[in-house]
Amino acid sequence: MEFMIVLLAIFIVVLLTFTTILFEISRSRALKLDDLSWFLTLEKPFTYTRTGYMVFICAICYMFNGVGTRFSAGWFLYMIIFIACGVVADALVQYIVLQYGRMRCRKQIEAAKRLDSDLVTFGAEFEEDHNYILSAPRYDEVSMTKSIVSPQDHLAFMTVDQGEFVKAYGDYPQLTYDVEPFGNIEDVKANLADLPVRATQLTSDRKMPFKNDRIDVLMNEYANYDKFEIQRVLKPGGYYIVNQYGSENLKEVTRMFLPIGFKNSWDSQTCAQTLHDIGFDIVDQREDLGYVRFTNINQMRTYFKNRIPELSQNVEKFKAIYMNALEHMKANGYYEMTTHRFLVVAKNNHQPEYKPQQ
């Protein structure tokens, strides 16, 4: 019996040590990411939910360190006692660490509660506010596209905004397409009904809806693409203009969900290299690393509305992001996020030289 008490004491000490260490790691991560919503979890009533897990752990521990003849009646009796004591000890450790966390993080908890109260108002009363500030763009993809397209060309767009970009483009050549990979194609057709633009979508096997060597210029506005499909549908010497968000775009949001970060970057150089590797000749490439600045939460939600709709629609689910922003707004008068986009102009030089018609 004395051995059982010693074994249980060691178990409790180890459990308390590791639980405290895990708490400190989580606390440090929350502070590093400015994730004040994490501190609100410390305010929740204590509930114990690890009974099954601890029964398994305690049983394994006892299997290797139990007293008496293995699988005897006494051995099983002591195992039941040890498991019961282990579960009670774990619940006690969980409660002690929770109280320790509440004392250690009381300032962050109070700050989080105040911000959470403010967010309730913003979550219930959303009015679009487009007065956020964007840094000056370093290139204009529309004018760059128009400088390449000739009136007789076959021009295709790939967009993800139900035709809005194409609708604002203007100056359409002889034959213009808008390929929308997502959404309702009938809505796109209705949106472009008064324009000389043919709205279409990817085929059932996610291929471009064109025959080989059909398109003179293909302009991609923030859509994913298959580089081999792009090469297939372009005419000899055809141009591919790709405008994409880079890996640094809205990094303040992504780091909260992917704190380890991306191993690979997505920028003009990386994109250009992937196209060059399959036979494209890189004509031009631009990088635009800027910012978007908000002075209130409604501006932030408005910005997200067409870019990341889920963030705009569900403040409660993404509370960490909004609390972080609101904290900075209160301290500095604004909250700023990184924007990153890039453009690559590539010519399909794998085939004969392209000469625009005059």
C-alpha positions as CSV (number, residue, x, y, z in Angstrom):
1,M,0.0,0.0,0.0
2,E,2.9,2.3,0.8
3,F,4.3,1.8,-2.7
4,M,0.8,2.7,-4.1
5,I,0.9,6.0,-2.2
6,V,4.4,6.8,-3.5
7,L,3.5,5.9,-7.0
8,L,0.3,8.1,-6.9
9,A,2.3,11.0,-5.4
10,I,4.9,10.8,-8.2
11,F,2.1,10.7,-10.7
12,I,0.4,13.8,-9.3
13,V,3.7,15.8,-9.2
14,V,4.5,14.8,-12.8
15,L,1.0,15.7,-13.9
16,L,1.0,19.0,-12.2
17,T,4.4,19.9,-13.7
18,F,3.5,19.0,-17.2
19,T,0.0,20.7,-17.0
20,T,1.6,23.9,-15.7
21,I,4.2,23.8,-18.5
22,L,1.5,23.3,-21.1
23,F,-0.4,26.2,-19.7
24,E,2.6,28.5,-19.9
25,I,3.3,27.5,-23.5
26,S,-0.3,28.3,-24.4
27,R,-0.2,31.6,-22.5
28,S,3.1,32.6,-24.2
29,R,1.6,31.7,-27.7
30,A,-1.5,33.8,-27.0
31,L,0.6,36.8,-25.9
32,K,2.8,36.4,-29.0
33,L,-0.2,36.4,-31.3
34,D,-2.1,39.0,-29.4
35,D,-4.9,36.4,-29.1
36,L,-6.9,37.9,-26.2
37,S,-9.8,35.6,-26.9
38,W,-7.7,32.8,-25.4
39,F,-7.8,34.5,-22.0
40,L,-11.6,34.4,-22.1
41,T,-11.4,30.6,-21.9
42,L,-10.0,30.9,-18.4
43,E,-13.3,32.5,-17.3
44,K,-15.4,29.6,-18.3
45,P,-16.8,27.4,-15.4
46,F,-14.5,24.5,-14.5
47,T,-15.7,21.2,-16.1
48,Y,-13.7,18.0,-16.1
49,T,-13.9,16.1,-19.4
50,R,-10.8,13.8,-19.4
51,T,-12.2,10.8,-17.5
52,G,-11.8,8.3,-20.3
53,Y,-8.4,9.6,-21.3
54,M,-7.1,9.4,-17.7
55,V,-8.5,5.9,-17.1
56,F,-6.5,4.7,-20.1
57,I,-3.3,6.5,-18.9
58,C,-3.6,5.3,-15.3
59,A,-4.3,1.7,-16.5
60,I,-1.1,1.8,-18.7
61,C,1.0,3.2,-15.8
62,Y,-0.3,0.5,-13.4
63,M,0.3,-2.3,-15.9
64,F,4.0,-1.5,-15.7
65,N,4.3,-0.6,-12.0
66,G,1.4,-2.4,-10.3
67,V,1.8,-4.2,-7.0
68,G,1.2,-7.9,-6.2
69,T,0.8,-10.8,-8.6
70,R,-0.2,-9.6,-12.0
71,F,-3.9,-10.3,-12.8
72,S,-4.7,-11.6,-9.3
73,A,-7.8,-10.3,-7.5
74,G,-5.6,-8.1,-5.3
75,W,-3.8,-6.7,-8.3
76,F,-7.1,-5.8,-10.0
77,L,-8.4,-4.2,-6.8
78,Y,-5.4,-2.0,-6.4
79,M,-5.6,-1.1,-10.1
80,I,-9.1,0.1,-9.7
81,I,-8.1,2.2,-6.6
82,F,-5.1,3.6,-8.5
83,I,-7.2,4.6,-11.5
84,A,-9.9,6.2,-9.3
85,C,-7.3,8.2,-7.4
86,G,-5.6,9.1,-10.7
87,V,-8.8,10.5,-12.2
88,V,-9.5,12.5,-9.0
89,A,-5.9,13.8,-8.9
90,D,-6.1,14.9,-12.6
91,A,-9.3,16.8,-11.9
92,L,-7.7,18.4,-8.9
93,V,-4.6,19.4,-10.9
94,Q,-6.8,20.8,-13.7
95,Y,-8.6,22.9,-11.2
96,I,-5.4,24.1,-9.5
97,V,-3.8,25.1,-12.8
98,L,-7.0,26.9,-13.8
99,Q,-7.0,29.0,-10.6
100,Y,-3.3,29.6,-11.1
101,G,-4.0,30.8,-14.7
102,R,-6.8,33.1,-13.5
103,M,-4.5,34.8,-11.0
104,R,-1.5,35.0,-13.4
105,C,-3.5,36.4,-16.3
106,R,-6.0,38.6,-14.5
107,K,-5.0,41.7,-16.4
108,Q,-5.4,40.1,-19.8
109,I,-8.7,38.5,-18.7
110,E,-10.1,41.9,-17.7
111,A,-8.9,43.5,-21.0
112,A,-10.4,40.6,-23.0
113,K,-13.7,41.0,-21.2
114,R,-13.9,44.7,-22.0
115,L,-13.1,44.1,-25.7
116,D,-15.5,41.2,-25.9
117,S,-18.3,43.4,-24.6
118,D,-17.5,46.0,-27.3
119,L,-17.6,43.3,-30.0
120,V,-21.1,42.2,-29.1
121,T,-22.3,45.6,-30.4
122,F,-20.3,45.3,-33.6
123,G,-21.5,41.8,-34.2
124,A,-25.1,42.7,-34.0
125,E,-25.0,46.0,-35.8
126,F,-23.1,45.8,-39.1
127,E,-23.2,48.7,-41.5
128,E,-20.8,48.7,-44.4
129,D,-18.1,51.3,-44.1
130,H,-15.8,51.7,-47.1
131,N,-13.6,54.4,-45.6
132,Y,-10.7,52.2,-44.9
133,I,-7.3,53.3,-46.3
134,L,-5.4,51.2,-48.9
135,S,-1.8,51.9,-49.7
136,A,-1.2,53.3,-53.2
137,P,-1.0,50.4,-55.7
138,R,2.4,49.9,-57.4
139,Y,0.9,48.6,-60.6
140,D,-2.4,48.6,-62.5
141,E,-3.2,45.2,-63.9
142,V,-6.0,46.6,-66.1
143,S,-3.8,49.0,-68.0
144,M,-1.0,46.5,-68.3
145,T,-3.5,44.0,-69.8
146,K,-4.9,46.5,-72.2
147,S,-1.4,47.4,-73.4
148,I,-1.0,43.8,-74.6
149,V,-4.4,43.1,-76.1
150,S,-5.2,43.9,-79.7
151,P,-8.8,44.5,-81.0
152,Q,-8.7,41.3,-83.0
153,D,-7.5,39.1,-80.1
154,H,-9.3,36.4,-78.3
155,L,-9.2,37.5,-74.7
156,A,-10.1,35.3,-71.7
157,F,-10.4,36.3,-68.1
158,M,-10.3,34.0,-65.1
159,T,-11.9,35.7,-62.1
160,V,-13.6,34.7,-58.8
161,D,-16.0,37.7,-58.3
162,Q,-19.0,36.7,-60.4
163,G,-17.9,38.9,-63.3
164,E,-17.4,42.2,-61.5
165,F,-13.8,42.7,-62.6
166,V,-14.6,41.9,-66.2
167,K,-17.7,44.2,-66.0
168,A,-15.4,47.1,-65.0
169,Y,-12.7,46.3,-67.5
170,G,-14.2,47.9,-70.7
171,D,-12.6,48.0,-74.2
172,Y,-13.3,44.4,-75.0
173,P,-11.6,42.9,-78.1
174,Q,-13.3,40.9,-80.9
175,L,-14.0,37.9,-78.7
176,T,-13.9,38.0,-74.9
177,Y,-14.6,35.2,-72.3
178,D,-15.0,35.2,-68.6
179,V,-14.2,31.9,-66.9
180,E,-15.5,31.6,-63.4
181,P,-14.3,28.6,-61.5
182,F,-16.7,29.0,-58.7
183,G,-20.2,30.3,-58.0
184,N,-23.4,30.2,-60.1
185,I,-22.6,30.7,-63.8
186,E,-26.1,31.9,-64.5
187,D,-25.6,34.8,-62.1
188,V,-22.4,35.6,-64.0
189,K,-24.2,35.6,-67.3
190,A,-26.9,37.9,-65.9
191,N,-24.2,40.2,-64.5
192,L,-22.5,40.4,-68.0
193,A,-25.7,40.3,-70.1
194,D,-25.3,43.7,-71.6
195,L,-21.6,43.2,-72.5
196,P,-19.9,41.5,-75.4
197,V,-18.5,38.9,-73.0
198,R,-19.2,35.1,-73.0
199,A,-19.4,33.8,-69.5
200,T,-18.3,30.2,-69.0
201,Q,-16.9,27.9,-66.4
202,L,-14.4,25.0,-66.0
203,T,-15.4,21.6,-67.4
204,S,-16.6,18.8,-65.2
205,D,-13.0,17.6,-64.9
206,R,-11.8,21.1,-64.0
207,K,-10.2,21.9,-67.3
208,M,-10.3,25.2,-69.3
209,P,-13.3,25.2,-71.6
210,F,-11.3,26.0,-74.8
211,K,-9.7,24.0,-77.5
212,N,-5.9,23.9,-77.9
213,D,-4.2,27.2,-79.1
214,R,-7.5,29.2,-78.9
215,I,-6.7,32.2,-76.8
216,D,-4.3,35.1,-77.5
217,V,-4.3,36.7,-74.0
218,L,-5.4,35.1,-70.8
219,M,-5.8,37.4,-67.8
220,N,-6.1,35.8,-64.3
221,E,-7.4,38.0,-61.5
222,Y,-6.9,36.1,-58.2
223,A,-8.0,32.7,-59.4
224,N,-6.2,29.4,-58.9
225,Y,-5.0,27.8,-62.1
226,D,-3.4,24.8,-63.8
227,K,-0.3,26.1,-65.6
228,F,-0.4,23.3,-68.1
229,E,-4.0,24.1,-69.0
230,I,-3.0,27.7,-69.5
231,Q,-0.2,26.7,-71.8
232,R,-2.5,24.3,-73.7
233,V,-5.2,26.9,-74.5
234,L,-2.9,29.8,-75.4
235,K,-2.0,30.4,-79.1
236,P,1.6,30.3,-80.2
237,G,3.3,33.2,-78.4
238,G,0.1,34.0,-76.4
239,Y,0.3,36.0,-73.2
240,Y,-0.6,35.0,-69.7
241,I,-1.1,37.8,-67.2
242,V,-1.5,36.5,-63.7
243,N,-2.4,38.8,-60.8
244,Q,-2.4,36.9,-57.5
245,Y,-2.4,37.5,-53.7
246,G,1.0,36.7,-52.2
247,S,1.9,34.6,-49.1
248,E,2.3,37.8,-47.0
249,N,-1.2,39.0,-47.7
250,L,-3.2,39.5,-44.5
251,K,-0.5,37.6,-42.6
252,E,-1.9,39.1,-39.3
253,V,-4.9,36.8,-39.9
254,T,-3.2,33.7,-41.1
255,R,-0.6,33.6,-38.3
256,M,-3.5,33.2,-35.8
257,F,-4.6,30.0,-37.5
258,L,-1.3,28.9,-38.9
259,P,1.2,30.0,-36.2
260,I,4.0,27.8,-37.6
261,G,3.8,29.7,-40.9
262,F,4.3,28.7,-44.5
263,K,7.4,26.9,-45.5
264,N,7.2,28.2,-49.0
265,S,6.5,31.7,-50.2
266,W,4.2,32.7,-53.1
267,D,5.4,35.8,-54.8
268,S,6.2,37.1,-58.3
269,Q,9.6,35.3,-58.4
270,T,8.2,31.9,-57.4
271,C,5.2,32.3,-59.8
272,A,7.5,33.4,-62.6
273,Q,9.8,30.4,-62.0
274,T,7.0,27.9,-62.2
275,L,5.9,29.3,-65.6
276,H,9.5,29.6,-66.9
277,D,10.0,25.9,-66.0
278,I,7.4,24.8,-68.5
279,G,8.4,27.0,-71.4
280,F,7.1,30.4,-70.8
281,D,9.2,33.5,-71.4
282,I,8.8,36.0,-68.5
283,V,8.1,39.4,-70.0
284,D,7.4,41.4,-66.8
285,Q,6.8,40.9,-63.1
286,R,5.7,43.3,-60.4
287,E,5.4,43.1,-56.6
288,D,3.1,45.1,-54.4
289,L,3.6,44.9,-50.6
290,G,1.4,47.4,-48.9
291,Y,-1.2,47.8,-46.2
292,V,-4.9,48.3,-45.4
293,R,-5.8,50.5,-42.4
294,F,-9.0,50.4,-40.4
295,T,-10.3,52.9,-37.8
296,N,-13.4,50.8,-36.8
297,I,-14.5,47.2,-36.9
298,N,-17.2,47.8,-39.5
299,Q,-14.5,49.0,-42.0
300,M,-12.7,45.7,-41.3
301,R,-15.8,43.6,-41.9
302,T,-16.6,45.6,-45.1
303,Y,-13.1,44.8,-46.4
304,F,-13.5,41.1,-45.6
305,K,-17.0,40.9,-47.2
306,N,-15.8,40.2,-50.7
307,R,-12.4,38.9,-49.9
308,I,-13.0,36.4,-47.1
309,P,-16.8,36.4,-46.6
310,E,-16.7,34.0,-43.6
311,L,-14.6,36.4,-41.6
312,S,-17.2,39.2,-42.2
313,Q,-20.2,37.1,-41.4
314,N,-19.1,35.4,-38.2
315,V,-17.5,37.8,-35.7
316,E,-18.0,35.3,-32.8
317,K,-16.1,32.5,-34.6
318,F,-13.2,34.7,-35.4
319,K,-13.3,36.7,-32.3
320,A,-9.5,36.5,-31.8
321,I,-8.9,38.5,-35.0
322,Y,-11.4,41.2,-34.2
323,M,-10.3,41.5,-30.5
324,N,-6.7,42.0,-31.7
325,A,-7.8,44.7,-34.1
326,L,-10.0,46.5,-31.6
327,E,-7.2,46.5,-29.1
328,H,-4.9,48.2,-31.6
329,M,-7.6,50.7,-32.6
330,K,-8.1,51.7,-28.9
331,A,-4.4,52.1,-28.4
332,N,-3.4,53.7,-31.7
333,G,-6.5,54.9,-33.4
334,Y,-6.2,52.4,-36.2
335,Y,-5.4,48.8,-37.0
336,E,-3.2,48.0,-40.0
337,M,-2.9,44.7,-41.9
338,T,-0.3,43.7,-44.6
339,T,-1.5,43.4,-48.2
340,H,0.6,41.5,-50.7
341,R,-0.2,40.9,-54.4
342,F,2.0,40.4,-57.5
343,L,1.7,40.3,-61.2
344,V,3.5,38.2,-63.8
345,V,3.3,38.6,-67.6
346,A,4.5,35.5,-69.4
347,K,4.6,34.6,-73.1
348,N,4.2,31.0,-74.3
349,N,7.6,30.8,-75.9
350,H,7.4,27.1,-76.2
351,Q,5.7,27.5,-79.5
352,P,6.4,29.8,-82.6
353,E,6.7,33.5,-82.0
354,Y,3.4,35.4,-81.6
355,K,2.8,38.5,-83.7
356,P,-0.2,40.7,-82.8
357,Q,-2.5,41.5,-85.7
358,Q,-2.6,45.1,-86.8
